Amino acid sequence: MAKKSKMEYFRTEIEELIKKGVSIRSAWKIINSELPDYAKISYMGFYNYAKQFKKK
């Protein structure tokens, strides 16, 4: 079984933020502020994950 991405746990929150019109960078900052220092998500990884919601 494949390991889930950290971003999968925040999928609904990311999708809602993008639908509200929040920029991907701002959504990344919001999600990262909720994570401990050792679990921070890189911007490029987040961008590549979140752009799928931008197209909808």
C-alpha positions as CSV (number, residue, x, y, z in Angstrom):
1,M,0.0,0.0,0.0
2,A,1.4,3.4,-1.0
3,K,2.1,6.0,1.6
4,K,-0.3,9.0,1.6
5,S,1.1,12.4,0.9
6,K,1.1,14.9,3.7
7,M,-1.0,17.0,1.4
8,E,-3.8,14.4,1.1
9,Y,-4.6,15.0,4.7
10,F,-5.4,18.6,3.8
11,R,-7.0,18.0,0.5
12,T,-10.5,19.3,1.4
13,E,-9.0,22.4,3.0
14,I,-6.7,23.1,0.1
15,E,-9.6,22.6,-2.4
16,E,-11.9,25.0,-0.4
17,L,-9.2,27.7,-0.2
18,I,-8.5,27.6,-3.9
19,K,-12.3,27.7,-4.7
20,K,-12.6,30.8,-2.5
21,G,-10.0,32.5,-4.6
22,V,-7.0,32.3,-2.3
23,S,-3.7,32.2,-4.2
24,I,-1.7,29.0,-4.1
25,R,1.1,30.7,-2.2
26,S,-1.3,32.0,0.4
27,A,-2.9,28.6,0.8
28,W,0.6,27.1,1.2
29,K,1.4,29.5,4.0
30,I,-1.9,28.7,5.7
31,I,-1.4,24.9,5.5
32,N,2.3,25.2,6.6
33,S,1.4,27.3,9.6
34,E,-0.6,24.4,10.9
35,L,2.3,21.9,10.5
36,P,5.2,21.4,12.9
37,D,8.6,22.5,11.8
38,Y,9.7,18.9,10.9
39,A,6.7,18.4,8.6
40,K,6.7,21.5,6.5
41,I,5.8,21.2,2.8
42,S,8.0,22.7,0.1
43,Y,6.3,25.3,-2.1
44,M,7.0,23.5,-5.3
45,G,5.5,20.3,-4.1
46,F,2.5,22.1,-2.8
47,Y,2.2,24.1,-6.0
48,N,2.2,21.0,-8.2
49,Y,-0.4,19.4,-5.9
50,A,-2.7,22.4,-5.6
51,K,-2.7,23.4,-9.3
52,Q,-5.0,20.5,-10.0
53,F,-7.7,22.3,-8.0
54,K,-7.0,25.6,-9.8
55,K,-8.2,24.2,-13.2
56,K,-11.7,23.3,-11.9
